[in-house]
Amino acid sequence: MTVSLPRTAAAGVLATLAALALSACGAAPDTTSTTADGKSAATATSAADFGGLDKLVAAAKKEGTLNAIALPRDWANYGALIDGFQKKYGIKISDENPDGTSQDEINAVTSRKGQDRAPDVLDLGSSFALSAAQQGLLAPYKVQSYDDIPAGQKDTQARWYNDYGGYISIGCDAKRVKTCPTTFADLLKPQYKGQVALNGNPTKSGSAFGGVYAAALASGGSFDDIQPGLDFFAKLKKNGNYTPVESTPATVEKGETPISIDWDYLNAGYADEFKSKGVDWKVTVPSDGQFSQYYSQAINKDAPHPAAARLWQEYLYSAEGQNLWLKGYARPALMTALEKAGTLDKTAAAKLPEVTGTPKFPTEAQQDKAKTVISQGWAKAISG
């Protein structure tokens, strides 16, 4: 993997908004991908519905392009996934604003409706996928492995389904921090003054949203009550430990964010990269705030390249695609199914950060409630 800024960085937001304003003159998308018998890729809800995977591949190759957005190459091994898809099908992937947030993705869909520069596919934090579905932005599509995706990790209308996930973790530069924290309670200790950072803003970023949820669980909260998470960060800011600098590999290398609350697959991936740069990056999943969450994959209902969008999903949910995420330290949604089928990359699975217990996930209603609480209270929590 190549280290670059993570997708939650806010630095690209203003540039994205400028690009959105310039995109108003874009041409209308070509959604005429059809089979000889008149079946349309734009309305196909499965490969079988389009006449089979071979016909979908042919239509996608004819389109020749896939518009992706907010997919950093170092995020969960997306670089290998992008390269693998392009090599396998000869379809060029245009990855715009790789450092963007989940909200940036939704903004691009709504502002570019009917334009050829609109995103074809989305990779969204779970709560943002729910929002996009509620806004009617997503196309229903069942990949061939849809039935193997756990029931609690997919929309019943197949507008979105989980792709990969992990646990909120604490990354720490052991050369700059004498004793690395291993719990949320530790983060409040005075020796960590000005050192604790989040990867993004929780009102826009899925990873930062997960960080606040994990802090809530560590502070007497629950999936129904994320307020203790806001209170935790308010306390962290008041005692001087929280830094508003959003953590990235670059800020870690510079020593600006020696402690970072982020997904375990990102922290673990960075640890590999940092070794050659003299940074001893330790990764721990805190026992007092064990929060697991997946990102979700979806297709823009008005995708300018509808066949390529659906083929991309098929690739991601194949054994090849799922194992590439696993090699990036992310836990693929089909991990149990791959293990049962004997197609799981066991070597990659053995390298995952150690976690005990069975993960639990907030419901759609709980996430909606948490998102509202954070949107209303985050700025106040860290303004003290």
N, C-alpha and C positions, 0 to 999 in steps of 0.2 A: 504494500500500500504506500501511496505517496501522501505525506502529511501536507494538509492545506487547512484553511479555516473551516470549521464545522458549519453545518447547514443552519445552525441557530444563530449565527452571528448577525448582529443588527446593522453592521456597517454597510451591507448591500441594500438596505431598505430604500434609502433615498434614491440610489441609482435605479432601483427597480421601478419606483414610482415615476421617475423621469422617462424610463423606457416605455412604461405603460401609456404615458401621455403621447409619446411619439407613435405608438402602434395604431392609432385610430384610423390611419389611412391604409392599413393592411388589407389585402385581398380576401374575399370570402373563401372559406375552406372548401376543398373538393371532397365531398362525402359521397361520391358516386361509385365507390368500390362495390361492385356487384358481380354475381356469378352469371353464367349463361342463362340460367332459368330465372334471373331477376331478383335473387336474394341479396339484400343489402347488408354490408358489414356494419353500417351505422346503427342498424336495429337488431343485429344478431345478438342473442342472449347466451349463445354457446357456440363452440366450433361446429358442433353437429347442426345447429340451426343455420349455419352458413354453408353447409354441404360437406363438412369435414375439415380436419386440420390442414390437409394438403391444399385445399382451395383457399383457406385463410392465409397460408404461407404465400401462395401465388399472388393474392390480392395485396398483401402487405409489401411484397417485393416490388409490385407495380407502383405502389405509393412511394416507396423508396426512402421515406424519412419518418422519424418518430420525434415528436417534440416532448422533451422531458424538462423538468424544472426542479431546482433545489436538491440536486443529487451530487454531493461532494464525492470525489473518487475515494477518499479515505474513510467515508462513513459506511460502516458495516460491509466493506469490500465492494462498494458499488463500482469502483473502477474496473474490477474483474468482470462484473456482471455486464456493464456497458460494452466492454471489449468482446466478451463472449457472444453477446447477441449480435453485434455488428459483424463479427467474423462468421458466425453460423448462417446468418440470413442475408448478409450484404446490405443491410438497411442502416443508413446513417442516423445516429442519435444526436440531436441537437440539445445539449444540456444547458439551459439558460439559468443564470443566477444561482449557481451551485451552492452559494452560501446563504440562500434565502430561508425563510421560515415557513411553517405550515400555513400561516395566515397569508403570506406573500403568494403562495400557490393558489389559494382560494381567490385572492384579489385578481390574479392574472386570468383566472377562468371567467370571472364575472365581467371584468373590464374589456376582455378581448372576444367576447361572444361573437361568432360569425366571422372571425378573422383567421387567416392561415397561420398566424403566430401564436394562437392560443395553445396552451398545454394539451397534449393528448392524454397524458397519464399523470397521476398524482401519488405521492407517497406522503401520507399525512399522519401527524400525531393522532391517537385514537379519538380524542375529544373533537378535533378538527374534522375528522372524517364524518363523525356524527353530524356536525354542523353543516357540512357540505351536502350530506344526504337530505337533511331537513330543508335545505334551500333548493332542492331539486336539481342539483348540478351534476349528479353522477348517473352513469349508464349502468343498468343491470347486466351483468355478464358472469356466467359460471364457467370457470376454468375446468379442465378435464378432471382435476384432482379436488374439485370443490367439496365433494362429499367427505373427503378425508380431513378437511379443516375442522377442528373442534367446533361444536355448535355455538359455544359462547364467544367465539372469535370471528364470527361472520354475520353480516346482515342477512336477514331472512329473505330479502329481495335481491341479494347478491350485488348490491350497489358498492359495497366495500367488504374487504375481508383482511384479517391480519396477515402480515407477511413475515416479519421478524421482530424480535423483541429482546428484552433483557431486564436487568435490575438496576435501580439507582445505586451508584457506588461512590466512594470517596477516593479520588486520586490524589497522591501526595508526592512531592519532590523530596525524597528522603535525604538528599544532600543539602537542602536548604532548611528543612524542618527537622529538628532534633528528634522528636518523637511524633510519628505520624498518627493522626486521629483515626479511630476505627469505628466510632459511633457518632450519632448526631449530638449526643450529650457532650462528647469530647470537644466538638466544634465550638462550644461556648467557653472553653477554658481560655484564660487571658494570654497564654503564650502564642495564640494563633491570631493575634491582632493584625488586621489588615490583610489576612492571607486567604480567606475563604471566598470562593467565587462560584457562581452558577454559569452554566453554558447557555446564556440567553436570558430573555425576559419571559416569565411564565404566562403573560397575556398573549404571547405570540409563538412561543417555542414549546414543543412537546417535551423536550428533555428538561427544561426548567420547570414546566408544569409538574412533571413527575418528581422533581426535586422537592417542590413545596408539599406535594402529597406525601412523600416519604417522611418529610419533617413533621407533618401532622400526625402520622402513625406513630412516630417516635415521641410525640409530645402529648399523648392522651387523646388524640383525635381518631377519626375513623373515615371510611369511605364516604360516610354521610356528613362528616364534619371536618372540613379542611382548614377551618379558621385557626386551630392551633399551629398549623404550618405557617400561616402568615404571622402569627404571634412570635413564632420561633425566629423568623428572619428579622422581625422588628427588634427582637432582643439582641440578635446577632449584630444588627446595624448599630444599635444603641451602645453596645459594649466595644464597638470598633473592630470587631472581627470580620464583618462582611465588607467586601470590596465590590463596588459597582462595575468593575472591569469584567466584561464577559470573557470567560476563559476560552482560549483557543490553544492549539499547539504552539503558536508564536508567543503568546503571553506566558505560557509555561516556560519555554526556553529562555525568555528574558527575565524570569523570576517574578513577574508581575502577579501571577496567580498560582502560587505554589501548592494550593489545596483547591481541588475542583470537584464539585458535586455534579456527576454526569452519569450517563448510562455505562454499565460495566463493559459493553463491547467497544465503546469508544475509548474509555480509559485503558482497557487491555491492549487495544490496537496501538494507542499512542505509546504505551510502555515498550512495545517492540521497536518502534521507530526511534524513541528517545535513547535507547541503549548506545547507538552509534554517535550520539551527540553529548554523551557524558551525563545524561539525566537519569537518575535512579527513580523511576516512577512506580510507586507502590499502589496497588488497587485492592480495596476492601469493600465488600457488600455489608453495610452496617446492619447488625443484628436487631437494633432497636427501631429501625425504620425500613423494613424490608418491603419495598414497593416494586412490583414487576408490571411492565406494560409493553404492549406491542405497538408498532406503527401499522398503518393500514394502507393497502393498495387500492386504487380506484381508477376508473376511466371517466374522462370528461364526456358528459352527455353529448356535447357538440364538438367532439374531437375532430380536427381537420384531417387526421389520418386514422380513421376508425379501425381499419384492418390491422395496421401496425400496432395500434394501441392494444388490441385484443391478443395479438401474437406476443407482445411483450409480457402480458400477464401469463400466458401459457408458458413462456420461458421461465419466468420467475418462480412459477409453482411446479416446475419439473424438478426431478431429483438433481439435475445439474445446477439449476438456479438456487435451490434451497441449500445445497451443500456449499455453494460459493458464499452465501451469507454466513453459514456456519464457520467457514474459514476466516471470516472477519470477526469472529467471537460473538456473533449474534445468534440467538436461538430461533431457528426457523419455525414457522407455524406448523409445518408438516413433519416436525422432528420425530414424533411418535410413530407416524405412518411410515416414514423412511426406515426407522429402526425395525419395524415389523416386517417391512418388505426386504430388508437386508441391503438397502441402498444408502444408508447413512454413512458419512465419512467419520469413522470412529476415532481416527487420529485427531481430527479437528474438534470433535465433541469432547475429547479428554482434556483439551486445553482451556475449556470454559472456566471462568472464575467460579470458585466453589461457593455453593449456596445450599442451605438445608431447608427442608420443609416443602410444602406444595404451594405454588403461587396462587393468589386469589386476585380477582380483578374487580374494579368498580363497575357498576351497571351504567347503562346509558343515562338514566335519570340522575345517578350520583355524579357522573362526570359533568353533566349539564349544570348541576347545582354548584359543583366545585369551580367550574369555569366562570360562572357568574360572580361567585364570592371573590375569586382572584382578580377579575377584571375591575371590580369595585374597590378592592382593598389593597392591591399590591403597591401602588404608588405611595399611599399613606404609610404602609408598613416600613418602607425603606427610606422615607423622607426624614426620619428623625435623626 
